[in-house]
Amino acid sequence: MAVTVNGQTYYRTAEVCRAVGISRTTLFRWLKEGILNEAVYRDRRGWRLFTQDEVSRLKAEANQINKTN
């Protein structure tokens, strides 16, 4: 379930993975590779929180098509 703080909605890792259509392993690998900066926001348990903009960038990355030779 998304969390709203001061009018900003944040999504947890599982929600992001489900919305983007990737696994947790892929999400964490992309964070490690710098495809998306490490999550700036965390809840009191230390769990990552992502904004809608970050989710949109991940969707764009997941749907990217590369031409091969």
C-alpha positions as CSV (number, residue, x, y, z in Angstrom):
1,M,0.0,0.0,0.0
2,A,1.4,3.4,-1.0
3,V,2.3,5.9,1.7
4,T,1.3,9.6,1.5
5,V,3.3,12.1,3.5
6,N,2.8,15.8,3.2
7,G,0.8,15.3,0.0
8,Q,3.6,13.2,-1.7
9,T,2.9,9.5,-2.4
10,Y,5.6,7.0,-2.0
11,Y,5.7,3.4,-3.1
12,R,7.4,0.5,-1.4
13,T,9.7,-2.0,-3.3
14,A,7.1,-4.7,-3.8
15,E,4.6,-2.1,-5.2
16,V,7.3,-0.7,-7.6
17,C,8.3,-4.2,-8.8
18,R,4.7,-5.1,-9.5
19,A,3.9,-1.8,-11.3
20,V,7.0,-2.0,-13.4
21,G,6.9,-5.7,-14.1
22,I,10.4,-6.6,-12.8
23,S,11.7,-8.7,-9.9
24,R,13.2,-7.4,-6.7
25,T,16.5,-8.8,-7.9
26,T,16.3,-6.7,-11.1
27,L,15.3,-3.6,-9.1
28,F,18.2,-3.9,-6.7
29,R,20.7,-4.7,-9.6
30,W,19.5,-1.5,-11.4
31,L,20.0,0.5,-8.2
32,K,23.5,-0.9,-7.8
33,E,24.3,-0.2,-11.5
34,G,23.1,3.4,-11.1
35,I,20.2,3.1,-13.6
36,L,18.2,4.8,-10.9
37,N,19.8,6.6,-8.0
38,E,19.5,4.9,-4.6
39,A,16.2,5.6,-3.0
40,V,16.4,8.9,-1.2
41,Y,13.4,8.2,1.1
42,R,13.0,5.4,3.6
43,D,10.4,4.6,6.1
44,R,11.1,4.2,9.8
45,R,12.0,0.5,9.2
46,G,14.6,1.5,6.6
47,W,12.6,0.2,3.7
48,R,13.1,2.1,0.4
49,L,10.3,4.4,-0.8
50,F,10.0,5.6,-4.4
51,T,8.2,8.5,-5.9
52,Q,5.9,8.3,-8.9
53,D,8.6,10.0,-11.0
54,E,11.1,7.2,-10.0
55,V,8.5,4.6,-10.8
56,S,7.9,6.2,-14.2
57,R,11.7,6.2,-15.0
58,L,11.9,2.5,-14.0
59,K,8.9,1.7,-16.4
60,A,10.7,3.5,-19.2
61,E,13.9,1.5,-18.5
62,A,11.9,-1.8,-18.4
63,N,10.2,-1.0,-21.7
64,Q,13.3,0.1,-23.5
65,I,14.0,-1.6,-26.8
66,N,17.6,-2.0,-28.0
67,K,18.6,-2.7,-31.5
68,T,21.1,-5.5,-32.0
69,N,23.5,-5.9,-34.9
